[in-house]
Amino acid sequence: MSLKAMAQEKVERAGISNYSFDHDVLVMCGVRYTLEACTCGEPDCDGVRLRKSPKVIGRVLQ
């Protein structure tokens, strides 16, 4: 199973329906999360970790 599929499952299991993916970045409420594999070994771990992406400041085109 891909990280994207595992993240989608995690979000839906949490009852969140308002989300999208921008390539391999999860977007919820305007906040972007990068997807990482989790290898913590905890019994309840779902194998995916979400890390808040740094804020991207748009450039002004002249």
PEHU-V37390 format. One record per backbone hydrogen bond with DSSP energy under -1.0 kcal/mol. CO is the residue of the C=O (numbers start at 1). NH is the residue of the N-H. Records with the same first field share a line. If there is no record, write none. Layout:
BEGIN
CO = NH / NH
END
This chain:
BEGIN
2 = 6
3 = 7
4 = 8
5 = 9
6 = 10
7 = 11
8 = 12
9 = 13
10 = 14
11 = 16
12 = 15
17 = 19
20 = 27
22 = 25
25 = 22
26 = 33
27 = 20
28 = 31
31 = 28
32 = 53
33 = 26
34 = 51
36 = 49
42 = 45
47 = 38
49 = 36
51 = 34
END
